[in-house]
Amino acid sequence: MQHNLFEWNDNSSVISAKPISKDKTNIAKQLALFFEILYAGKTPRINSDGVTSHEAVTGGSFQTISGGSTGFPKVLERTCTSWILSFNTNDKNYNHSGSRVALFGSLTHSLSLYGALEAIFLGCEVHHLAGLSPSSQLEYLENKKIEILYVTPTQLRLMLSAKYQNYIIDSLRYVFIGGASIEQNTLMELSEIAPNAELKQFYGSSETSFITISDLLTPVNSVGKAYPGVEIVLGDQPDTPVSLGETGRVWVRSPYLFSKYVGENSFNLNRFSDWVSPGELAKLDLDQNLFILGRIDRIFKIKDQAIIPEEIENYLLTKKDIMDAAVVKKNDVLRGNKAVAYIATSERLDIEKLKLECISSIPPLDGSFQIIELSPEKFPFLPSGKPDIYKLQQWDI
């Protein structure tokens, strides 16, 4: 059966087709089928087994799945235009057209699906590396002279753990890093093996798409300034913003927002008029650089003092040999809660020393704090490439 690769002509709202060359991989066939379903006027949904058509809902819409790191993934519906606008923005700013693009994650989730569809829309080669070992991913990037990479921090740390001395991938022009915050030492390590690449950390969510993006002047620990076309307000509600430098809930208004949850009555939409909140706290500096503090629904208290899990995770990830970290709350008879950090490492660490360092650096932590070592193979990751926080919360210790 011959598949066609469809391209959207935004001016005339028409999809035209061209044959897929023989060297295209199965991902091209899946994405071609995605566009074929879309062209038929139905709402497609990407599942782990490929593409499944649904009843006709709204022409020019599709469904994808959120990361689900803190609970069950949500099915989201968004318009094609909401992504096409950013496809064109990225092409204008970063010259994506015709590039060789690689992505590591499952097409079930937004980041990899976005990268794949953007690449095909802009006439790029798509290289889907999900399932390859970290060392194989490194070799593939070098041998195939990949120019653009979409990756999560977790996927990046795992890949870097497999590098060997003097390893250089000089073809990379841009590395887009999304899905969570990333520590400076990992960025520096990446720069060593990709000396020609500009590292673009971006902040966003399945619901919002791009919110901010970094540049060469972005301060350490910031996720950058507002992505083109995005408005950001911090406050309990978007019409009651906090003062500059104060902490507030992130609210976003842009043409890139999703349309709705499927079965939305069971979810908190975090919507206010035409604004959407990804549910995180942040600060803005004088130059409008955004600094993310953490997710509101992950914050908990120990003896009436607030614990922000991301603050502990970010500290742990500055340590050598820790590939990933996830902090969850566990019940404690005396304190109500205690913090437990799971770390992915292939080395034996001095856990007691590391625990004391964390307690000293993050005052709300106390002697109840625990650190549990796991091998990278046993650390639970989601198909989206993020730690499975929900699973870790269920584990007994």
N, C-alpha and C positions, 0 to 999 in steps of 0.2 A: 504494500500500500504506500503510495506516495503522499508525503506531507508537504504542505506549503508553509512558508514563513510569512506571516502577515505583518504589515506595517500600517500604522494609523496615520492618516492624513488629517491633521487637526483642523485645517481650513475648511475642508469639505465634509468632515465627519464620515469619511469613507475609508474602509480598510482595503488595501490592495495586497496582492499575494505574489510571491516569487518562489521558485523551487529552492529547496534546501540542498546545498551541495553534498556530495557523498561523504565528505570528511566530517560532517556535523555529527555530534554525539547524540545519545538518546535524549539529553536535556533539550536539544533543539526540537525534537519531535514532540516532547511534552508541551513545550511552550508554544509551538505552532498550533497544537490542538487547543491550548488555552485561548489563543486568539480566534481560532475557528469557532469555538463555542460562543465567544463574545460576539463575533460577527453575526451569529445566528440569532442574536437578541436575547440570549439567556444569561443568567448570572452564574459564571463558573466558580468553582471552589477548588483550591489546591489541597489535595490530601497526600499522605505519605506514599500512596500507591499510584500517584499520577494525578490526572485531572478528572473530575467527576462533574457532569453537567447537572444543573438543577432546573427547576421550573423558571420560566421567564419571569423576571421581576422588574428590573429597570434596565433599559438599554444603556450600554456603556458603563456598567458597574461590575464589580467582582468581589469575591470574598477571600479573606485570608485569615490567619490565626495569630493571636498574640503570643508573646514569649512564654507566659505562664510560670514565671520563676517563683511567684509567691502564692500560687494557687492554680486552679484549673484554667487552661488557656481559653480565651474568649474568641468567638468567631466574629469578625468585623466585616462590614460591607463598606466599600469606598468606590468613588467614581474613577474611571480611567483618567479623566482630566486632572484629578488631584495628584496623580503621579507623573503624568506627562509633562506638566508644568515644571516639575523639578528635574525631569530628564533633560529638558531643554536648558534649564538654568545651569546644570552641571556641565553640559556640553559647552555652553557659552563661556563659563568660567574656567573649566579645566580641560577642555578639548578632548572629550571622551570619544568622539566619533571614530570608528575604525580601529579602536584599540583592542588589545588582548586583555580580557577581564577574567579574573578568577574569584571564586567564592567558595567558602568551606562548608557552610551550614545547609540544613535541610530546606528544600523548597516549600515545605509546609509553613514556614514562618516568614515574617515580613522582610527582615533584612536581606536574606538570600534571594527571596522572590523579587524584591525590589531591584537588587543588583542585576539579576538575570534579565528581567524585563527591560530595564534601562539599557543594558548592553545590546539586546536584540533590537530594541527600538532605534538605537543609534548606529546600527550596522556593525557592531563589534563581534569579536569572537568570544563565546562564552565557554569557560572552562570550570566545570563543576567538580570540586575536589572532596566532597563529603565522603567520609569513609576511609580515606587514605591516612596512613600513619603520618605523624608530624615530620619525620625524616623524608618520607615520600613527597609530602607537600612541598617541602623546601626544594627538593631536587626538581620537582615539576615546575615550580616557579622559575627556576634558573634555566632549565632545559627548553622550556616553551617560551622563554623571554616575555613573561607576563608583565604588562605595563600598569594595570590598575587592579587593586585588591580590595574587596569588601570583607571585613573580618570583625569578630567580636574580640574584646580583650582576652577572654579565656582561650579562644582559638589561637590568638597571637602568642600568648605565653606558652602554650603547649608546643606550638611550632618552633619557637625560639629555644625551647628546652632541648631540641634535637639538633641544633646547629653545631657545626664543628669549626675548628680554628681556621681563620682566613676565608670563611664562607662569604661570598659576595653575590648579591642579586642586583646587578647594575641596570637591568632593564626597567625596574619598577619606577614609575613616575609619581604615582599617588597611592597611598594606602588610606582607605576610609575606614575608620574605627568607630563602631557604634554598638549600642546595646548596654553599656555600662561605663563608668569612669575608668580611667587607666592611669597608672602611676608613672612618674617621670623616668624611673630607671628602666622600665620596659620600653618606653619610647626611645631612650638613648641606645638601648641594646639593638632595637630595630634599625636605628639610623646607621649603626656600624655595619650591618649586612646589606642595607639598602641605601647606599650613600647618595643616590640621585633622587630619592623619593621624597616628596613632601607629605608629611604625616598629617592627615586631616581628621582630627577627632570631632565627631559630631554628636549632638545630643538630640534625642527625639524618642518617639514611642510608636507602637503600631497604630495608635489612634491619631497621632499628630504628624507623622513623618518627620521631616527635618524641623528642628527648632533653632539650634545654633550650629555653627561650624567654626573651627579654629583656623588661625593663620599663623604666619611666622612670628607675629608680635603678641600672640596670646600668652598671658601670664601662666606660670606653673599652676596646676590644679584647676584651671578654668577650662570650660568646654567651649569658649569662644563667644562671639557676638551673634546676634540674630541672623539667621539665614535669610537671603533675599526674599522679601514679601511677607516676613513673619513679624508680628507684634507680640511683645512679651510684657506682662504685668505681674508683679509680685504682690500678694495680699490675700486676705481671707476670701475676698471676692474681687473680680477685676475692676469693679467700680469703687473699691476702697483700697487703693494701693498703699503699701508701706513706704516710708521715707528711704531715700537712697542709702544703701549700706545695711539696711535692716533685713532680717529674714522674713520671707513670706512664701506662701504657696505659689507655684508657677501656674500662670494662666497664659494660654496661647490663642491667637487669632491669625488665621492664614488661609490661603486657597488650597492648602495641602491636607486639611483635616479629613478624617474619615466621616462617613455618612451616619452610620448607626451600628450598634451591636445587633447581631441576629439573636432573637430572644432577649432583647434589651431589658425587659421588665425584671430580670433576675440580677442585673448589674447596676452598680452605682455609676452613672454616666459622668459625674463631675463636670457638668455643663452649666453654663450661665449665659443665656442668650446665644450669641455666636462664638463664645469663648469655650475652650476645652482645657481642663487641667489634667496633666499626667500623674498628679498625686504626689508631687515632690516639693521639698523645701529648698530654697536657694537664696543667694544674695547677688546683687549687681554692684560692680565697682563704678568709679567715676567715668570710665571709658565704655561702660555698658557691657563689660565682660561678665558672663554668668558663671557663678560658682555653685555647684549642686552639693547640698548637704546630705540628702537622703530621702527615702520614701517615707511618707507620713504613716502609711499602714504598717511599717516595720518598726517604728519607734516604740519602745516599751520602757517601763520604769523599774529600777532597783532601789528600794527604800526611798521612794518618792523622787528619785533623780532620773532624768531622762537619759536613755541610752540610744544613740544613733548607730545601728549596726554597721553602716557603711564607713563610719569613722574608724572603727576597729579594723574592718576589712582592708581599708586603704593603708592603715599603718602596717598590718601584717604583710601586705603585698610589696612593701619596700624592702623586705628581707630577702636575702639571696636564698634560692632553692625552694621558695614557696610559689607554686605555679597558680594557685587560686585559693580563695578563702571565702567562707560564708559564715556569718554569725547569726545565730537564732536564739530565741528565748526558751528557757525550760523552767518548769515550776520549781520553786524553792520554798520550803516550809517557813523559814525565818524571814525571808526577804520578799516573798511573793513571786519573784522571778530571779533567774540568774542568766548570765550570758555564756553561751557555749560557742566556741569558734572551731569549725572544721577546716583543716588546711590540706591542700593537695601537694604532696612533696614526694620525691623519689629518694630523699636523703633522710638520715636520722638526725633530728634536731634536738637541741637542748631545750625541751619544752618548758621546764621550770624557769629557766632564765628568760625565755621569750614571754612567758606569762607575767613575770615580775616587771619586765619592760613595758608591757601593755598597761598594767595597772598603774605604773608610774606616769605614763604618758597620757592616759585617758582617765581623769580623776573619778568619774562615776563608777568605774570598775573596782571590784573588791576581791577578797580572797575566794569568793565563790566562783570566779571566772575560771573556765576550763578551756583547754585547747586539745583537740583530738586530731591526730595525724591519720591521713588516708593516702594510699597510693593514688596516682592519677587514674589508674584503671578502676579503682573502687569509689572514687569521688563521683557523686551523682550529677550528671550534666543533662540538660534538656536538649532536644534536637536543635533548638535555637542557638545553642552554644553558651548558654548561661548556667550557673549553678542551680540545681533544683532545690530552692529554699524550702518549698512545701514538703518535700520528702524528708529533708534533714530535720524539720520540725517534728516529724512523726517518729523519728528514730529514738529508741530507748538508749540511755547511757548508763 
